[in-house]
Amino acid sequence: MARTGDRMFDVVKKAIDKKDPVGLLVIGASRNEYDRESREIASKISKNSDVDEIADIIANVFTCKFDGDFTKEIFIETAYEIRESLDLM
């Protein structure tokens, strides 16, 4: 059985890859391109995190890692997807 941390990473990774926030996957970057960011996000959220909190965490990680101006509004849909998956865990 997969550990909770591994499952959390899988949930986050799937949603982040789907979003492709920096547009790297669409131009052929490696499928593990967002692994580091997904692990960091997964380590900062919990099963009790709400959508707003998850979106804020994602925005902060991507702003720091890619030196961009990512707002949480950009990630609301992604955060909903993560939240729904967490509800099923």
C-alpha positions as CSV (number, residue, x, y, z in Angstrom):
1,M,0.0,0.0,0.0
2,A,1.3,3.5,-0.9
3,R,2.2,5.8,1.9
4,T,0.1,8.9,2.4
5,G,3.0,11.2,1.4
6,D,3.5,9.2,-1.9
7,R,-0.3,9.4,-2.6
8,M,-0.3,13.1,-1.8
9,F,2.6,13.6,-4.2
10,D,0.8,11.6,-6.9
11,V,-2.4,13.8,-6.5
12,V,-0.4,17.0,-6.6
13,K,1.8,15.9,-9.5
14,K,-1.1,14.9,-11.7
15,A,-2.9,18.2,-11.1
16,I,0.3,20.3,-11.7
17,D,1.3,18.4,-14.8
18,K,-2.3,18.9,-16.2
19,K,-2.0,22.7,-15.5
20,D,1.6,22.9,-16.8
21,P,2.0,26.4,-15.2
22,V,5.1,27.4,-17.1
23,G,4.3,25.7,-20.3
24,L,7.2,23.4,-20.3
25,L,5.5,20.0,-20.8
26,V,3.7,21.3,-23.9
27,I,7.0,22.1,-25.5
28,G,8.5,18.6,-24.8
29,A,10.1,18.9,-21.4
30,S,10.6,15.8,-19.4
31,R,7.6,14.4,-17.6
32,N,9.4,14.9,-14.3
33,E,9.8,18.6,-14.9
34,Y,7.5,19.6,-12.1
35,D,8.5,16.8,-9.6
36,R,10.5,19.1,-7.3
37,E,7.7,21.7,-7.1
38,S,5.0,19.0,-6.7
39,R,6.9,17.4,-3.8
40,E,7.3,20.8,-2.1
41,I,3.6,21.5,-2.6
42,A,2.6,18.0,-1.3
43,S,4.7,18.5,1.8
44,K,3.0,21.8,2.6
45,I,-0.7,20.7,2.2
46,S,-2.7,18.4,4.4
47,K,-5.9,16.5,4.0
48,N,-7.5,19.4,5.8
49,S,-6.2,22.2,3.5
50,D,-9.0,24.1,1.8
51,V,-9.0,25.2,-1.8
52,D,-7.8,28.7,-1.1
53,E,-4.9,27.5,1.0
54,I,-3.9,25.0,-1.6
55,A,-4.0,27.6,-4.4
56,D,-1.9,30.0,-2.3
57,I,0.7,27.3,-1.6
58,I,1.0,26.4,-5.3
59,A,1.3,30.1,-6.3
60,N,4.0,30.7,-3.7
61,V,6.0,27.7,-4.8
62,F,5.9,28.6,-8.4
63,T,6.6,32.2,-7.8
64,C,9.8,31.2,-5.8
65,K,10.9,28.5,-8.1
66,F,10.3,30.3,-11.4
67,D,10.8,33.9,-10.3
68,G,7.5,34.8,-11.7
69,D,4.3,36.5,-10.5
70,F,2.0,33.6,-10.0
71,T,-1.2,34.5,-8.2
72,K,-3.4,32.0,-6.3
73,E,-6.3,32.9,-8.7
74,I,-4.3,31.2,-11.5
75,F,-4.4,27.9,-9.5
76,I,-7.9,27.8,-8.1
77,E,-9.1,25.1,-10.6
78,T,-5.9,23.1,-9.9
79,A,-6.5,23.5,-6.2
80,Y,-10.1,22.3,-6.6
81,E,-8.9,19.2,-8.4
82,I,-6.4,18.5,-5.6
83,R,-9.0,19.1,-2.9
84,E,-11.4,16.7,-4.6
85,S,-8.7,14.0,-4.9
86,L,-7.8,14.5,-1.2
87,D,-11.5,13.9,-0.3
88,L,-11.2,10.5,-1.9
89,M,-8.0,9.5,-0.1
